[in-house]
Amino acid sequence: MVKGTYYFTKGFMWGTATAAHQVEGHNTNNTWFAWEQEESRILNRDRSGLACDWWGGRWREDFDRAQASAQNAHRLSIEWSRIQPAPDRWDENALDRYREMLIGLQDRKMTPMVTLHHFSEPLWVAEMGGWENEEIIELFTKFVEKTVAALKPYCHLWVTINEPNVFAFNAYIDGVFPPGKQDVKIALDVLRHMVLAHARAYHVIHELQPEARVGTAINYRGFKPASQWPWDRWMAKLHHHLFNNVFVQALHTGTFKALGKKQKLDRVSGTQDFLGLNYYTGEYVRFNPFAPDQFFARRFFRPDSLLSETGFIAHDPQGLVECVKWGNQFGVPMIITENGVEDREDVLRPRYLVEHLHALWRVINDNYPVEGYFYWTLVDNFEWERGWSQRFGLWELNQKTQARVRRPSAELYEEICRINGISSEVTARYAPEAMQTLFP
């Protein structure tokens, strides 16, 4: 077999990604805390609880682990309900804590990327109708203004809203996120409000910090027709448009277009300096006339797919290539803001990691502008409606003791970050199953 190294571009960002509610612990004033209290909302009746105890200060040791692993960046999110616990109150102490975290990253020579909305908002916002109420655009803008004004000396990379497509689908179509509704019209209204909120936030951030770079993080999911039958092909195209295209195309063109309706939106076009891409897997789509709640389709993985331990993710590195090529149409640099696999025993993760990074290397070498990669995630954390059933961390977390245990994939990722590339030696040591693919 060939020996060698696939080197990434100089200055490439290597990091991991986290979200406030999933790692901080004791977030008791937001929509997800309330959702966890409802019967049967979370798998196994799990609770986020202490999570990874970042609010208690354990972010320091986790940042130390990331730094020691040669990571040069980290993506984290800000919890709106901590900054603005009530409509008429701002918590300066909470801002101080986030300021301390960002200074902690800078002191460790790691570039911070801050997400301003990652699936949760204050309870008082939810009581006003949340993202269904157009007033949230102004509320979110004020929160962004307050937060960025306080934290701008320590961060220049901002993600306004994480996975608006996932949020709209899970909260308003599938009903597994709060508020648990199933209404396509409301889902599209929510998505449009998020487009407008992003655009307002974009302009506010640039007024406060002209040198800032502002984007979103979209979850790209590859939808392939189950056959060449026209109905399967049409269904795959429909799902691709509604899930992948609508939000980002609106930011690109200034027109919100979905299900035959078009609306021109003011000051929206061109409001992204980079595009964050979250990619985990792809799936096949088959027309199903008996599934109106799923847009008349059945989505599935092929029987021969290599699946994660709970069957949540199919190993599909080529899908990351397709993701980047799709993202390139919007004419801005791209960053892989999330990519990872749930794997408690760390059996699939090494192969998943090196084969996805090799796919990314290939597309970068075709001159697609990708500036960095953030693995999801640093430490096992609370995975939303799936609770603690899925383990995505490079470090294993013992919830009771808060002990962290370094998985082999953490060592693999460290080797990749340290040399800014994937070597045949490292691949053979940690993911021999990938040797034939990477070094035939």
C-alpha positions as CSV (number, residue, x, y, z in Angstrom):
1,M,0.0,0.0,0.0
2,V,1.0,3.6,-0.6
3,K,2.5,5.6,2.3
4,G,2.1,9.3,2.6
5,T,0.2,12.2,4.2
6,Y,-2.8,14.2,3.0
7,Y,-2.0,17.7,4.2
8,F,-4.6,20.4,4.6
9,T,-4.2,24.0,3.8
10,K,-2.0,26.2,6.0
11,G,-4.0,27.9,8.8
12,F,-6.8,25.3,8.6
13,M,-9.0,25.5,11.7
14,W,-9.2,22.2,13.7
15,G,-11.6,22.1,16.6
16,T,-14.7,20.6,18.3
17,A,-18.2,22.0,18.7
18,T,-20.5,22.2,21.7
19,A,-23.8,23.8,22.6
20,A,-24.7,25.6,25.9
21,H,-27.7,23.5,27.0
22,Q,-25.9,20.3,26.2
23,V,-22.8,21.0,28.3
24,E,-23.4,23.7,30.8
25,G,-25.7,22.0,33.3
26,H,-28.5,23.5,35.4
27,N,-30.0,25.5,32.6
28,T,-33.5,25.8,34.2
29,N,-35.0,28.9,32.5
30,N,-35.2,27.7,28.9
31,T,-37.5,25.8,26.7
32,W,-35.5,22.6,26.9
33,F,-35.5,22.4,30.7
34,A,-39.3,22.7,30.6
35,W,-39.5,20.1,27.8
36,E,-37.4,17.6,29.9
37,Q,-40.0,17.8,32.7
38,E,-42.8,16.6,30.4
39,E,-43.6,12.9,30.4
40,S,-42.1,10.9,27.6
41,R,-40.5,13.8,25.8
42,I,-36.9,12.6,26.3
43,L,-35.7,9.1,25.6
44,N,-35.5,7.0,28.8
45,R,-36.8,10.0,30.7
46,D,-33.3,11.4,30.8
47,R,-32.5,14.9,32.1
48,S,-29.7,17.2,31.1
49,G,-29.0,17.8,34.9
50,L,-25.5,18.8,35.5
51,A,-24.6,17.9,31.9
52,C,-20.8,18.4,31.6
53,D,-20.8,21.0,34.4
54,W,-19.3,23.8,32.3
55,W,-21.3,26.4,34.2
56,G,-19.6,25.0,37.3
57,G,-16.2,25.6,35.7
58,R,-15.3,22.3,34.1
59,W,-14.9,24.1,30.7
60,R,-11.4,24.9,31.9
61,E,-10.3,21.2,32.0
62,D,-12.1,20.5,28.8
63,F,-10.4,23.4,27.0
64,D,-7.1,22.1,28.4
65,R,-7.8,18.8,26.8
66,A,-8.6,20.4,23.5
67,Q,-5.5,22.5,23.6
68,A,-3.3,19.5,24.6
69,S,-4.8,17.7,21.6
70,A,-3.5,20.4,19.2
71,Q,-6.9,21.9,18.4
72,N,-6.6,25.5,17.4
73,A,-10.3,26.5,17.6
74,H,-13.5,25.7,19.4
75,R,-17.2,26.4,18.6
76,L,-19.5,27.0,21.6
77,S,-22.9,28.6,22.1
78,I,-24.4,31.3,24.3
79,E,-27.5,30.5,26.3
80,W,-30.0,33.3,25.7
81,S,-31.9,32.6,28.9
82,R,-28.8,33.2,31.0
83,I,-28.1,36.5,29.4
84,Q,-31.7,37.7,29.5
85,P,-33.6,35.8,32.2
86,A,-36.6,38.1,32.0
87,P,-37.8,40.6,29.3
88,D,-36.6,43.6,31.4
89,R,-33.4,42.1,32.9
90,W,-29.9,41.4,31.7
91,D,-27.5,39.3,33.7
92,E,-24.1,40.9,33.6
93,N,-22.6,38.0,35.7
94,A,-23.6,35.5,33.0
95,L,-21.9,37.7,30.4
96,D,-18.8,37.7,32.6
97,R,-18.8,33.9,32.6
98,Y,-19.0,33.7,28.9
99,R,-16.3,36.4,28.6
100,E,-14.1,34.3,30.8
101,M,-14.7,31.2,28.6
102,L,-13.7,33.2,25.5
103,I,-10.6,34.6,27.2
104,G,-9.8,31.0,28.2
105,L,-9.8,30.0,24.6
106,Q,-7.7,32.9,23.6
107,D,-5.2,32.2,26.3
108,R,-4.9,28.7,25.0
109,K,-4.3,30.0,21.4
110,M,-7.6,28.7,20.2
111,T,-9.9,30.7,17.9
112,P,-13.5,31.0,19.4
113,M,-16.5,30.6,17.2
114,V,-19.7,31.6,19.0
115,T,-23.2,30.5,18.2
116,L,-26.0,32.8,19.4
117,H,-28.9,30.5,19.1
118,H,-28.5,26.7,19.4
119,F,-32.1,25.2,19.8
120,S,-33.0,26.9,23.1
121,E,-34.6,30.2,24.1
122,P,-35.9,31.7,27.4
123,L,-39.2,30.5,28.8
124,W,-40.6,34.0,28.7
125,V,-39.9,34.1,24.9
126,A,-41.7,30.8,24.5
127,E,-44.7,32.2,26.5
128,M,-44.9,34.9,23.9
129,G,-45.2,32.3,21.1
130,G,-41.5,31.8,20.5
131,W,-40.5,31.7,16.8
132,E,-44.1,31.6,15.7
133,N,-44.4,35.2,16.8
134,E,-42.8,37.8,14.5
135,E,-41.9,39.9,17.6
136,I,-39.1,37.4,18.2
137,I,-37.1,39.0,15.4
138,E,-36.8,42.2,17.5
139,L,-36.2,40.3,20.7
140,F,-33.5,38.2,19.2
141,T,-31.8,41.3,17.7
142,K,-31.7,43.0,21.1
143,F,-30.2,39.9,22.6
144,V,-27.6,39.7,19.9
145,E,-26.7,43.4,20.3
146,K,-26.2,43.0,24.0
147,T,-24.2,39.9,23.7
148,V,-21.9,40.9,20.9
149,A,-21.3,44.3,22.4
150,A,-20.0,42.6,25.5
151,L,-18.0,39.8,23.9
152,K,-16.7,41.3,20.6
153,P,-13.1,41.9,22.0
154,Y,-12.8,38.1,22.3
155,C,-14.5,36.7,19.2
156,H,-14.8,37.6,15.5
157,L,-16.6,34.5,14.2
158,W,-20.3,34.4,14.8
159,V,-23.0,31.9,13.9
160,T,-26.3,33.5,14.4
161,I,-28.6,30.5,14.3
162,N,-27.6,26.8,14.4
163,E,-29.5,24.5,12.1
164,P,-32.7,26.5,11.5
165,N,-33.9,23.8,9.2
166,V,-33.6,21.1,11.9
167,F,-35.2,23.4,14.5
168,A,-38.2,24.1,12.2
169,F,-38.6,20.4,11.2
170,N,-38.2,18.9,14.7
171,A,-40.2,21.5,16.6
172,Y,-43.0,22.1,14.1
173,I,-43.3,19.1,11.8
174,D,-41.9,16.1,13.6
175,G,-42.8,17.5,17.0
176,V,-39.9,16.1,18.9
177,F,-38.5,19.5,19.9
178,P,-40.4,22.0,22.0
179,P,-43.1,23.2,21.4
180,G,-43.9,19.8,19.8
181,K,-46.3,21.0,17.0
182,Q,-47.0,19.3,13.7
183,D,-48.0,22.0,11.2
184,V,-46.2,22.6,8.0
185,K,-47.5,26.2,7.6
186,I,-46.3,27.1,11.1
187,A,-42.9,25.5,10.4
188,L,-42.4,27.6,7.2
189,D,-43.4,30.8,9.2
190,V,-40.9,29.9,11.8
191,L,-38.2,29.4,9.2
192,R,-39.0,32.7,7.6
193,H,-38.8,34.5,10.9
194,M,-35.4,32.9,11.5
195,V,-34.2,34.2,8.1
196,L,-35.3,37.7,9.1
197,A,-33.8,37.4,12.6
198,H,-30.5,36.2,11.1
199,A,-30.4,39.1,8.7
200,R,-31.1,41.7,11.4
201,A,-28.4,40.1,13.6
202,Y,-26.0,40.1,10.7
203,H,-26.4,43.9,10.3
204,V,-26.2,44.6,14.0
205,I,-23.0,42.6,14.4
206,H,-21.3,44.4,11.6
207,E,-22.3,47.7,13.0
208,L,-20.8,46.8,16.3
209,Q,-17.8,44.9,14.9
210,P,-17.0,45.7,11.2
211,E,-14.3,43.1,11.1
212,A,-16.6,40.3,12.3
213,R,-17.4,37.4,10.1
214,V,-21.0,36.2,10.4
215,G,-22.8,33.1,9.1
216,T,-25.2,30.4,9.9
217,A,-24.8,26.7,10.4
218,I,-27.1,24.6,8.2
219,N,-27.6,20.9,8.6
220,Y,-27.1,19.3,5.2
221,R,-28.6,15.9,4.6
222,G,-28.2,14.1,1.4
223,F,-31.5,12.9,0.0
224,K,-31.2,10.3,-2.8
225,P,-34.1,8.7,-4.7
226,A,-34.7,5.1,-3.7
227,S,-35.1,4.3,-7.4
228,Q,-35.3,6.0,-10.8
229,W,-39.1,6.0,-10.6
230,P,-40.2,9.6,-11.2
231,W,-42.2,9.8,-7.9
232,D,-39.1,8.8,-5.9
233,R,-36.9,11.3,-7.8
234,W,-39.5,14.1,-7.2
235,M,-39.8,13.3,-3.5
236,A,-36.0,13.3,-3.0
237,K,-35.9,16.7,-4.8
238,L,-38.7,18.1,-2.7
239,H,-37.0,17.0,0.6
240,H,-33.7,18.4,-0.6
241,H,-35.3,21.8,-1.4
242,L,-37.4,22.1,1.8
243,F,-34.7,20.8,4.2
244,N,-31.4,22.0,2.6
245,N,-32.2,24.9,0.3
246,V,-35.0,27.2,1.6
247,F,-33.1,28.9,4.4
248,V,-29.7,29.4,2.7
249,Q,-31.2,30.4,-0.7
250,A,-33.2,33.1,1.1
251,L,-30.0,34.5,2.5
252,H,-28.4,34.4,-0.9
253,T,-31.2,35.8,-3.1
254,G,-33.3,37.7,-0.6
255,T,-36.4,35.6,-1.6
256,F,-38.1,33.1,0.7
257,K,-39.4,30.4,-1.6
258,A,-41.2,27.2,-0.4
259,L,-44.1,25.1,-1.6
260,G,-45.0,27.4,-4.5
261,K,-44.9,30.6,-2.5
262,K,-42.4,33.4,-2.9
263,Q,-41.7,36.4,-0.7
264,K,-39.1,39.1,-1.2
265,L,-37.5,40.0,2.1
266,D,-35.7,43.4,2.7
267,R,-32.1,43.5,3.7
268,V,-31.6,39.8,3.6
269,S,-29.7,39.1,0.4
270,G,-26.0,38.6,0.9
271,T,-26.1,38.4,4.7
272,Q,-23.5,35.7,5.2
273,D,-19.7,36.0,5.2
274,F,-19.3,32.2,5.5
275,L,-21.5,29.2,5.4
276,G,-21.3,26.7,8.3
277,L,-22.1,23.2,7.2
278,N,-23.2,20.5,9.6
279,Y,-23.0,17.1,8.0
280,Y,-23.6,13.7,9.5
281,T,-25.2,11.4,7.0
282,G,-27.4,10.9,3.9
283,E,-30.5,8.8,3.3
284,Y,-32.7,7.4,0.6
285,V,-36.2,8.6,-0.1
286,R,-39.2,6.6,-1.4
287,F,-42.6,8.0,-2.3
288,N,-45.2,6.9,0.3
289,P,-48.8,8.2,-0.3
290,F,-49.8,7.1,3.2
291,A,-47.3,9.4,5.0
292,P,-48.6,13.0,4.7
293,D,-46.9,13.9,8.0
294,Q,-43.6,13.0,6.3
295,F,-44.3,14.8,3.1
296,F,-45.5,11.6,1.5
297,A,-42.2,9.8,1.7
298,R,-40.3,7.1,3.6
299,R,-36.7,7.9,4.4
300,F,-34.3,5.1,5.1
301,F,-30.7,3.8,5.0
302,R,-29.7,1.0,2.6
303,P,-29.7,-2.5,4.3
304,D,-25.9,-2.8,3.6
305,S,-25.1,0.6,5.2
306,L,-22.5,0.8,7.9
307,L,-24.6,2.2,10.8
308,S,-23.8,3.9,14.1
309,E,-24.7,1.9,17.3
310,T,-28.3,3.1,17.5
311,G,-28.9,3.3,13.7
312,F,-29.0,7.1,13.8
313,I,-26.2,7.7,11.3
314,A,-25.1,5.8,8.2
315,H,-21.4,6.1,7.3
316,D,-21.4,8.1,4.0
317,P,-18.2,10.1,3.4
318,Q,-19.1,10.9,-0.2
319,G,-22.1,12.8,1.2
320,L,-19.7,15.3,2.7
321,V,-18.2,15.9,-0.8
322,E,-21.8,16.5,-2.1
323,C,-22.5,18.8,0.9
324,V,-19.5,21.0,0.2
325,K,-20.2,21.1,-3.6
326,W,-23.8,22.1,-2.8
327,G,-22.6,24.8,-0.4
328,N,-20.3,26.3,-2.9
329,Q,-23.1,27.7,-5.0
330,F,-23.7,30.4,-2.4
331,G,-20.3,32.1,-3.2
332,V,-18.9,32.3,0.3
333,P,-16.2,30.4,2.2
334,M,-17.3,27.3,4.0
335,I,-16.5,25.8,7.4
336,I,-17.5,22.3,8.6
337,T,-19.1,23.4,11.8
338,E,-20.3,19.9,12.8
339,N,-19.4,16.3,11.8
340,G,-19.4,13.2,13.9
341,V,-20.8,9.9,14.9
342,E,-22.4,8.4,18.1
343,D,-20.2,5.5,19.1
344,R,-19.9,4.6,22.8
345,E,-17.4,1.9,22.2
346,D,-15.4,3.9,19.7
347,V,-15.5,1.2,17.1
348,L,-16.8,3.1,14.0
349,R,-15.6,6.6,14.9
350,P,-12.0,6.2,13.9
351,R,-13.0,5.0,10.4
352,Y,-15.8,7.6,10.2
353,L,-13.4,10.4,11.1
354,V,-10.5,9.6,8.7
355,E,-12.7,8.7,5.8
356,H,-14.8,11.9,6.1
357,L,-11.7,14.0,6.5
358,H,-10.2,12.3,3.5
359,A,-13.3,13.1,1.5
360,L,-13.0,16.7,2.7
361,W,-9.4,16.8,1.7
362,R,-10.3,15.7,-1.8
363,V,-12.9,18.4,-2.3
364,I,-10.6,21.1,-0.9
365,N,-8.0,20.0,-3.4
366,D,-10.6,20.6,-6.1
367,N,-10.4,24.3,-4.9
368,Y,-13.6,24.4,-2.9
369,P,-13.0,27.0,-0.2
370,V,-13.3,25.2,3.2
371,E,-11.5,26.9,6.0
372,G,-11.9,24.5,9.0
373,Y,-13.4,21.5,10.6
374,F,-15.2,21.1,13.9
375,Y,-15.8,17.6,15.2
376,W,-19.0,17.0,17.1
377,T,-18.2,16.8,20.0
378,L,-15.5,17.3,22.6
379,V,-17.1,15.4,25.5
380,D,-20.2,13.2,25.6
381,N,-23.2,15.4,26.2
382,F,-27.0,15.6,26.4
383,E,-28.3,14.9,22.9
384,W,-31.7,16.7,23.0
385,E,-34.7,14.4,22.7
386,R,-32.3,11.4,22.6
387,G,-31.0,12.2,26.0
388,W,-27.9,10.4,27.1
389,S,-28.4,7.4,24.7
390,Q,-25.9,8.7,22.2
391,R,-22.2,9.3,22.8
392,F,-20.6,11.6,20.3
393,G,-17.6,12.7,22.4
394,L,-13.9,12.2,21.8
395,W,-13.9,12.0,25.6
396,E,-16.3,9.7,27.4
397,L,-18.2,11.3,30.2
398,N,-19.3,9.6,33.4
399,Q,-22.4,11.5,34.4
400,K,-22.3,10.6,38.1
401,T,-18.6,11.4,38.7
402,Q,-18.0,13.9,35.9
403,A,-14.9,11.9,35.1
404,R,-13.6,12.1,31.5
405,V,-12.0,9.2,29.8
406,R,-10.0,9.7,26.6
407,R,-11.2,7.5,23.8
408,P,-8.7,6.3,21.1
409,S,-10.4,8.7,18.6
410,A,-9.2,11.6,20.8
411,E,-5.7,10.4,20.2
412,L,-6.4,9.9,16.5
413,Y,-7.8,13.4,16.1
414,E,-4.9,14.9,18.0
415,E,-2.5,13.3,15.5
416,I,-4.5,14.8,12.6
417,C,-4.6,18.2,14.2
418,R,-0.9,18.2,15.1
419,I,0.4,17.4,11.6
420,N,-2.5,19.2,9.8
421,G,-3.2,16.1,7.8
422,I,-4.0,12.4,7.7
423,S,-0.9,10.1,7.4
424,S,-0.8,6.5,6.4
425,E,0.9,5.6,9.6
426,V,-1.8,7.2,11.8
427,T,-4.6,5.6,9.7
428,A,-3.0,2.2,9.9
429,R,-2.7,2.5,13.7
430,Y,-6.2,3.8,14.5
431,A,-8.4,2.9,11.5
432,P,-6.9,0.1,9.5
433,E,-10.3,-0.6,7.9
434,A,-9.8,2.7,6.0
435,M,-6.4,2.0,4.6
436,Q,-7.7,0.5,1.3
437,T,-9.8,3.7,0.8
438,L,-7.1,6.2,1.7
439,F,-3.9,4.5,0.8
440,P,-4.6,1.7,-1.8
